[in-house]
Amino acid sequence: MIRNNQIADLFDEIADLLDLEQDNPFRIRAYRNAARLLRGLQREVADMLAKGEKLDELPGIGADLAGKIQDVVETGGTELLYRLRRELPHGLVELLRVPGLGPKRAKLLHDQLHIASLAGLRAAAQAGKLAKVKGLGAKTQATILAATEAPPAEKRILRWRARPAVDSLLAHLKAGPGVKQVATAGSYRRARETVGDIDIVATAADGAKVIAHFIAHEDVGKVLAQGGTRATVLLRDGLQVDLRVVAEESFGAALVYFTGSKAHNIAIRRLAQQRKLKINEYGVFRGEKRLAGATEASVYKALGLPFIAPELREDRGEIAAAAARTLPELLERADLKGDLHCHTKASDGQNSLEEMVAAARAAGLRYLAITEHSQRLTVAHGLDRKRLQRQSAQIDKLNARLRDFRILKGIEVDILEDGKLDLPDEALGELDLVVAAIHGHFDLAPEKQTKRLLRAMERPHFSILAHPTSRLIGAREGCRFDMERVIKAAAERGCFLELNAQPERLDLNEVHCQAARAAGVLVAIGSDAHRTADFDFLGYGVGQARRGWLAADDVLNARPLSRLLPLLKRTMG
């Protein structure tokens, strides 16, 4: 059975190829949104079709997309994809992953220099041909050359993309013969942005039976190794999964060991040696005597430490903080009271205002800021002042009918190249909050980019700097600027920084979260929801916040509305 993630990959490929053809941007966005929807669905569309359910009832999926999904489920592909593959060299898609290139430039290089592969791009850059192409120049050529000559990175995927497979495998294992405990380990459990493989630890009396049950999962494509207590497989989508079956008395120790990180494990091993102890995946020992191992808490206790959350295990001061009993009480998903960044059909969202509010309430939130794109972002159908005022009136009417919930009036306004904002102060001053973001001119020199952000933050109405670096993990490097100066300015201005919870962004990273915390700058965790299902992304934002040592007190939208509103008001002039 073809899985949602596999269909999503094909739709992303279609979007890339349409991008290269310079097709209608709304059509391209439709395929990308469909791919995102498919990855976030809790049910497999193949199962839905088998039960006779209509796919065009899914948000953002019309009859055309529904038909193409059905084609992929039934045949493994769709005629549109086959045509695009015939007409466009496959290597062009690879070029889109190179910093400094986009669809227009990739197509330009193909048309002018007949470049259709990374090897061809590298050769042209080495020969100095790229600099002679109008619109590129020596600087872009140098950037491209550096990117193409870099050693290939470890193949990693977004943690979010691995989740459906992980959830399916865990459910499968829990139903296995004699299985008592199952948990993920590794970078997935530490909530890293990307994962290279998946580690799973389980307990059972008969490891061999569990291993046999594990490799029988329908997603397993190839068995790389199999023993009585361990197996390594490749899933059909190429993701590697390692399963270890351990005794119950070693479950906690195995979790600590296989969760890592390597640096954290070395540090606690050193601490154990100082205490004349030995620690490994089987437990904590003094001589031959096992002191701990059944739970992670017991392992850390044997070392004289409180429990250290998996997200902190990177050897970035967590052991010293644990020893000093100064570890923060990390943020939990339940701590979030609202969401300060979302979109509706009024700009580039897929659902109505009413639908987004209902979904936010279902997600346990008590308030929601509507922050459409502003007028300059035409591809997202951005709002001008008149349309913003009409939406504000709609929000007022809906608020009047709501009980125990509040909709806040906002905007995701573009920060222009000179640091000005995309709407006049008079329009922004009518709102509850202003979320400001960079959506272009990502490659400004660091000093210019820094000044751009600082000028924007000086505007009379400026609440939150959204997805501050504007990175897309694995696809676009973040803007280069002096983050320390920006954080300092935010502290002085009394405004806030967003941790954008979109799994492709997770921007701020954990280091910047720590820096904001140290400077006393509150972080807003925003889903940047474009559809009702996107509120689920808040969990990924919480994972990143925990990696950044954030407690509930460090997070703006962990505050109830009564404490939030005065903070927002101070940012609005």
GIQUINOR-V312855 format. One line per field, one symbol per residue. psi: psi as a letter, one per 40 degrees, with the letter a starting at -180 (. if undefined). A space follows every 50 residues. Layout:
psi->???
This chain:
psi->hhidddddddddddddddddefihdddddddddddddddeieihdddddd eeihdeeihehaddddddddddddeeaidddddddddhhddddddeehhe iaddddddddddefhfidddddddddeedddehhecidddddddddddei ihihhiihdddeddddddddddddeihehdihiiaadddefidiidihhh hiiidgddddddddeeidehdhhdihadeiihihideehhhhhhhiidee dddddddedaidddddddddddddefihhaeeahihbehhdiddiddddd ddefiihhiddegeffeddddddefehigiiidedheahfhiiaedbeie iiddddddddddeeieihhhgiiiddgddefihadddddddddddddddd eihfihhihaighhhideeiieiiddddeeidihhiiheifdeiiddddd ddddddeeidghdhhigdefihhedhiiihigdddddddddddfaiiihh ehdecfhiidddddddddeehihhhhdfheideeededdddddddddefh ideehdeeiidddddddddeef.
